[in-house]
Amino acid sequence: MRSDNRRNSEEMMNARAMNRLTKSRNRWNDESSPVTSMSNFEPTCSSNTCFYGISYGSGSSNGHVATEKLTIMNGFGTFVKYPYIFGCGTNNSADIDGVTGLMGLARTPSSFISQTSQKYFSYCYPSSYGSTGYITFGKSDDDIKNKFVKFTPITTSPKQSLFYDIMVTGMTIAGKKLPAASSEYTKFETFTDSGTTFTALPPSLYVALRSAFRKQMSKYKMIKPVSDELDTCYDFRRYHKVVIPKISFFFKGGVELELDVKGIMVVYKKDLSQVCLAFQTADADDPNFILANSQLRGKEVHHDIVGQRAGFGPGGCS
């Protein structure tokens, strides 16, 4: 992905963090912890110091591998994990005002989810910086009673994906189906990635969405792209009212995810002289459908690992 120059603090939760690690050329030799508990990190080691390197949708991180005793306390008791493996980043491309942090939420053995044996988690990105988001581990009574969260199956295969793959069946813009064959949605891997800023669509789907969006926005003044990735931008300064066409994703099981306007457009300048469609085309050599954090703002995203399903619903962090 090529969105390294545009990041936000929401990247502190990253579903792909700690997944693509450098392959080890040496045996893990940190004497403070068992080899078997470290092997999944596949670090590169020199003497008693081991290093990691990861890349993800909107950046990268490099640093030292370390262990610590992790203690989590809540109203139901205390959870202790030792050794808990983590990385101390020394070179992070996604620093946000001095704040950097990645939490591995995928299914790799080294992720927070796997190391703490989580069976259910959910999160909500705030739709504005004046609101507060949250992440919850475990299924609460509210989750059980919440009828507004709609679930779609997490796809399974003989070789299980490291991510929580789901199946997109269609997209609409302004209530009309995107002019694309159904096979265009199913032939690519699709997953949510909280560590990618803007949703990446396979090239054929991106071209179809861009064309339909530009047609709907034809009365507004287009400007030159602000970057190679975001190529559909507008100057809204002279308009008293701007109508943004609704965009929805549809998933297997009839689940609809209607995007918030802030999940459709990204404002680059407060005077509205640079406002762009918040989608990008996927890399040609990795044309996956990646549902990113900008499109999920103000939504609750649920992962039921045991039930093999992912859910979307109106969030309480808008």
N, C-alpha and C positions, 0 to 999 in steps of 0.2 A: 504494500500500500504506500501511497505517496503523500500522506497528509502530515508529514513530520513538522511542518512549519505552522500548523494550526492545532493547538491543543487546549484543553480546558481542564479544570480541576476534577472533572468527573472521571478522568482517566485513572483516578486512584483505585478504582475497582476495575480489574482487568481480567476478563474471562480467558484470555489467552496467555496471561503471564505465566512464566516458568514452564512453558511447554516446549519451546524449541531451544534446547540448550546445546552448547558446544559439545561435541563428542569427545569422550575421554581418551587421552593417549597414555594415561597412567592409572594405576590402581589407586583408589581412594586411600590416603594414608594419614588422615587426620586422627591422631592417637586418642583424641578425646571422645570419639564416638564410634560405634560399631560400623564395620564396612557395609554390612547388609542393609542398614538403615539409610546409608548415603548413596548407594549404587544408583538409585533412580535419578539422582541429580546429574549424573554423568559429568562431573566437573573436570577441568584441566588443572592438574596439581603440580606444584613445584615445592619440594621439601615438605613442610607441614602446612603449607598454605594452598588453598584451592580457590579457583576462580570460576565464575559463571558468565555466560553471555546470552542474552535473550533478545529477540526482536518480536514486535507485535504490530498491530495495525497502524498505530500512530506514533511509533517511536521505538526506542531500544534501551537496554540497561545492561551495564557490566559492573562487576564488582567481586566481592569475596563471599564465599559460602561459609555459613556459620550455623551453630546450633544453640538452642536455649531451652529452658524449661518454660513451657507455655501453660498458663493457668487461666481458665475462663470460669467466672463465677456468675451465677444468675439465681433466680428465685427457686430453682429446682435442685440446686446443688453445685458442685465444683467439678470441673473437667480439667485433668492434668495430662499433658503430653510431653514426654521427654524420650529421646531428643526431638525437638521440633526443628526442622531444617528450614532455613530461610537465607536470603541473599542480602548483603549489605551493599547497596549500590554506590559506586564511586564515580560512575560516568553515566548520567541519565539524560537522554535527549528530551525528556518530557517534563523538565522542571517547570513548575507553575508558581511564580512568585516565591521561589525558595522552597516550595512544598513538593515532595515527590514521594509516591508510594504506590506499590502494586500488590494486589492480592490475587493469588492464583485461584480461580473459581472453576477451572476445568476438571477433567477426569484423570489427569495424569497423577501418578503416585505421589509426586512432590507437591501437589497443590494443597492449598489450605483445606479444601473440601475433602480430599482423600486422607490427608494426615489426621484430620479430626473426625473422620467417619460421618460426615454430614449426609443426611438423607433428604433434606428439603431446605431450600433457601430462597429468599426473594429480596428484591431491591427496587428502589424508586429514585430516579434522578429528578431533582427539582427543575421546574420549567423556567425558573428565573434564579438569579444569584441571591435574591432576597428571601428565598425559601430554603428549607432544609430537607435534604434527602435522607435515605436510611437504607440499611441492609439488615436483614433478619435471618438468623439461622434457626432451623426448626420450624415446625408447623404450629401456629398459634390457634386459639379458638376462633379468632377473627378470620383466619385463613379458611378454616373448616366451614364457617358460616357465610363466607363471601361468595355470593351467587353471581357477582359481576365479573369475576375472573373466569375467562374462557380458555380451555386447555386444548392443545393440539399434541399429537403423539411425538415423542422423540424417536426418530427413525433408528432402527437397529439393522445391523449387518454382521456377517461372520467376523469381519475385522472392525471392532468397535471404534468409532471416531473418538478422538481426544476431546471433542467438543459436544455440545448438545444439539445435534442436527435436527432440523425440522423441515417440513415440506411446504413451500409456497406454491399455491395453486393459481394465483392471479393477482393483478393490481388494477386499481381504478383511479382515474383522475377526473375530477368534476363529475363523478357518478358514472363515467363511461369506462368500459373495459379497455385496458391498454392493448393496442393492436399488436399482439405477439402470440405466437403459437404456444399452446399449453406445454409442449415439450421443452420450450425455452426455460421454463421454471424448474422442471424436474431433472434436467440433465446436469445440473450443477449442485455442489454441496451448499447448503444453506444453514447458517447458524447465527445466533446473537453473539456480539463481541463488544463488551463494555469498554474495551481498550482501544476501539477504533472510533474516531470522532464522527465521520460522515459515512453513511451507508454506501457500500460499493456494490454496484450491479454488474452482472456479466454484460459485456459490450452491447449485445443485441438488445437487451432490455433497457440499458441506459439510453441508447439512441432513441428507442421508442418513447420512453418517458420524457426525455428532453424535448423531442419534437412536439409531443402532445402538450407539454407545459408551455413551451414558447407560443404555441397557437392560442392557448387560453390567455396568455399574458401579452398578446400582440399590441394592445393599446398603450402599453407602458414602454418607456424609453430603455432600451438595452444599452449596456456599456461594455467595454472590453473586459475580458475575464480578469479576475484578481489573481489567478494562479493557473497553472496547467491543469489542476484537478477540477476546479470549479469554473465552468465555462459558460454559465448562464446567469448573468448578473444584470442588475437594474439600478437606475437612479430614480428614487421615489420622492425626491425633495419637492417637486412642484405639484404633487397630487394630494388632495385633501383626504381622499379615501382610496385605499388599495384593496382589491378583492383577490385573495389567494385561493386558487382552486384546491379543493380537498383531495388528498391522496390517501388511499387505503391499501393495505396488504391483506390478502386472504390466505389462510393456511388450511391444511388438511383438517377435515371435521367441520368446515364451515366457519371457522374462527376469523373474525374481522378485526384488524388493528387500524383504526383511523388515527392519522397523525395529527398532532398539535401543530398549529401554524409555525411554532418555533422549531418543529421537527421537519418543516418543509423549506423554510428560508433561514439563512444565517445573515445577521447584520454585521457588516465589517466596520461601518462608520456610523456613529450615533446620529449624524444628520441625515441618514438614510440615502446617502449618495452612492453607497456600495452595499447592495443587498443581493445575495446569490442563492440559487437553488442548492440545497444542502445535500446533494448526492454527487457521487463520483463514479467513474467507470473502474471496474476491477482490472488488475494487472492482466495483461494478455496471457502470461505464463501461469497465472493462478486465478482463473476467472470464477471465483466463488461468489455467492450471494451473501454478503456480510451485513447483517442488520446492526447498525452502530448506535452509539449512545445518544447522538443528537436526535435521532428519530424516536427514541424511547423516553424523552423528557416528559415528566408528568404522568408516566405510566408505571404501574406495578408490573414487574417481570418475575414470574415464579418458575422455579425449577424443582419438580418432584422427581427426584432421582430414582426412588424405589418404584414409583408409579410410571416411570418412563414417559413423562409428559412435561411440556412447558406451557405456561399460561400468561395471558396478558389481561390487564384490567385497568380501570381508572384509578390513578394513584392518589394518595393523600398528601402528596408533596408538591402540588402544583401552586 
